């Protein structure tokens, strides 16, 4: 008798458990679907030397603003966003915060009325042990209207991402979610980390490898760090953070300003070396350099970006002549500037020569 | 002394605190640290399912003892699925370990080099524990899955390694990488897959076999799991299962046309082979593909996904649009590869020289047990004496022995039609067509004649005679009748090639039927057999490649002279019905006729 009652109650319990697991399965699937609909595939520059030409983004406004990872992929005019339903839309970079690895894209089609994240109501925070889902366009597995990949895992830690030059390089150095799933794959940057209930936790970061131990860290930037800048960039009020002094903490014997050259803001992975201003009465002014000149060669070496130019300039010998080749309109002009004598001692970390300006899309013509 | 007392006092106080806390913990209502019963139940279920499934998982080793992979048993008599790339270097006989700790001999059965699937047969038992095939189309993204196998060949006691994860994506297309191997319509999982897992099963949380794990995105982290593994769907394998059981090297299909995505997102034909059936039926460049094999087509990958899961020779429905006109056609698909591209025996495929170049965008490379190109072929171990009769070598077959067995099975139904071996004289069939026209058909050694609707048609049959399209547009009805007579009277002796193909839905839409192939000169026939009773349902005769077949379907049964003949012979070609011949009288003549 007792046995039968026990058996019955056990069956009842099992039925309840079975029912609840079905309900759970349904809710996780609807969660996944909802998040996937707000996740987009971003296609841009790359495709050479193992640099992937794709990444991920998430929709943050119904009008078509997409938050994504700040990377070389965005360094092109031919930026395409593929929506979850397979529609392809042209996009441009509205603004960026390189220190947060954040960029916001503006889709060129205004009448999309997309399902978008509410960065107030639909976000959450999480500590170690929280079960999470990662959504991304990793390995470009999904194409067209195929849904992005989803991975499951657990938050291992919420901790500052301490990076080290040469060993563990990351442009983002704030607090991050560290997860046990392999979320940070090629093209996964800009994807989202959510709770299993579909609350937004963070943006999946770049691939991050320790060069010494050849180990990889999978992390996401908390949405709490990103939501303010995202909103400000959309509103057009964003001011880029002070550049990290470490960024330029290299032995630099000469700086562009010493020749009277002010370059355009270095906001891209490879910002073209356009001259923004020339200081009156400087060597550059005397040599006839003008704003909008594009510096192509320094002492015969090709200059691919503002950063490379600054590095090259930092290495030139004191005294002698600095030979530049600039493009002005359709013409190539050779220019020579005298290099002042300078004692061989490390310079102070270079301050940004730029007055603070709102971050812009960074014309890449 | 004092100090000692003080210490003792402190000590005893500390003990008192501990005691009080302990009592409080025991007496006060306990804070709820108990595990949710749902969690415990889920765990118990997982453990139960995993231990049950583990019995069907196979650890495969090549006979040389070098390298290996995984597999899964699917029948009590020992048929097991694995990856082609696992068996490729393993030779015709392998050693397989099961979770009972025992090592079994196994022999290769059939291979699908394109789909990366191989069927092997474990030997020595008729009660192997086996997995149940599921329906992979019921999987949803987010579903839990088990992957089992022998990653890194860790298990020396053959207990499979179990990993657990979710479905990350469905209907994924993975480009061929260096070889002809292509993963279409596959299942993407975050369940950990590593080298050695290749060929092992992917199970649903409920324990049904959903796929065969075979590939991973091993982009730059070395050859270990990076969160994206791929399994060949079991539904694709089901379409190939009987083809694999035939002991053949099976091929996939092509439409004979390529497609591209137009600006507006439509998938359109951008190239088509003149000799393809699709072209003969009227498909042209610029036509928009709407659906294929009953699935709507919205991207090029989707089209490739649909196409990729079908064997060569499949008959599929294609719906397309030209301007405002919507058209539909049933097409038999051509082979994706030339026979020379598929290696006949399970030896290494030609590999790309050196490292495969990373593709733009860093497409995943094939995973699994791929060995360095420089590896020498393993020494061919001698097959076990006891089982060596289970392997028969033949060009185009992985193991012809299994084809012989299937031929016997399929043809056993024919004997019920009566003994036709003596029916070598001329056959004369007469009656009326469904339209009411009288006809007489004579099939003899020297030729085939048909008088029908006040016309006479003739097909000469001496050695130099070409098979004709007689009557015009029939696809060669007269020659087909000759083939029928040869098939019944002479069986394999009447043909150059004669083998079991596998199974397919009759006419692309009907019940699944067994298919035999006969070849004589350029003429190739597909013979269809009912799977339950082994009845001959009809056949398609193709005079030469790239021409429309003459499709013959039998129905009904009349008894004449102790032999069973069809009551009706329905004939069509190129999708157009020709006539339905009612058989009223059958006369068998002896000696040369006409």
Boltz contact constraints between the chains, C-beta under 6 A:
constraints:
  - contact:
      token1: [A, 17]
      token2: [B, 38]
      max_distance: 6.0
  - contact:
      token1: [A, 17]
      token2: [B, 41]
      max_distance: 6.0
  - contact:
      token1: [A, 28]
      token2: [B, 142]
      max_distance: 6.0
  - contact:
      token1: [A, 29]
      token2: [B, 140]
      max_distance: 6.0
  - contact:
      token1: [A, 29]
      token2: [B, 142]
      max_distance: 6.0
  - contact:
      token1: [A, 32]
      token2: [B, 141]
      max_distance: 6.0
  - contact:
      token1: [A, 32]
      token2: [B, 142]
      max_distance: 6.0
  - contact:
      token1: [A, 47]
      token2: [B, 360]
      max_distance: 6.0
  - contact:
      token1: [A, 47]
      token2: [B, 361]
      max_distance: 6.0
  - contact:
      token1: [A, 50]
      token2: [B, 358]
      max_distance: 6.0
  - contact:
      token1: [A, 52]
      token2: [B, 361]
      max_distance: 6.0
  - contact:
      token1: [A, 52]
      token2: [B, 362]
      max_distance: 6.0
  - contact:
      token1: [A, 53]
      token2: [B, 361]
      max_distance: 6.0
  - contact:
      token1: [A, 139]
      token2: [B, 217]
      max_distance: 6.0
  - contact:
      token1: [A, 139]
      token2: [B, 228]
      max_distance: 6.0
  - contact:
      token1: [A, 139]
      token2: [B, 364]
      max_distance: 6.0
  - contact:
      token1: [A, 140]
      token2: [B, 361]
      max_distance: 6.0
  - contact:
      token1: [A, 141]
      token2: [B, 172]
      max_distance: 6.0
  - contact:
      token1: [A, 143]
      token2: [B, 301]
      max_distance: 6.0
  - contact:
      token1: [A, 144]
      token2: [B, 299]
      max_distance: 6.0
  - contact:
      token1: [A, 145]
      token2: [B, 298]
      max_distance: 6.0
  - contact:
      token1: [A, 149]
      token2: [B, 168]
      max_distance: 6.0
  - contact:
      token1: [A, 149]
      token2: [B, 169]
      max_distance: 6.0
  - contact:
      token1: [A, 150]
      token2: [B, 141]
      max_distance: 6.0
  - contact:
      token1: [A, 150]
      token2: [B, 168]
      max_distance: 6.0
  - contact:
      token1: [A, 151]
      token2: [B, 168]
      max_distance: 6.0
  - contact:
      token1: [A, 151]
      token2: [B, 190]
      max_distance: 6.0
  - contact:
      token1: [A, 151]
      token2: [B, 227]
      max_distance: 6.0
  - contact:
      token1: [A, 152]
      token2: [B, 166]
      max_distance: 6.0
  - contact:
      token1: [A, 182]
      token2: [B, 226]
      max_distance: 6.0
  - contact:
      token1: [A, 182]
      token2: [B, 227]
      max_distance: 6.0
  - contact:
      token1: [A, 185]
      token2: [B, 226]
      max_distance: 6.0
  - contact:
      token1: [A, 186]
      token2: [B, 219]
      max_distance: 6.0
  - contact:
      token1: [A, 186]
      token2: [B, 362]
      max_distance: 6.0
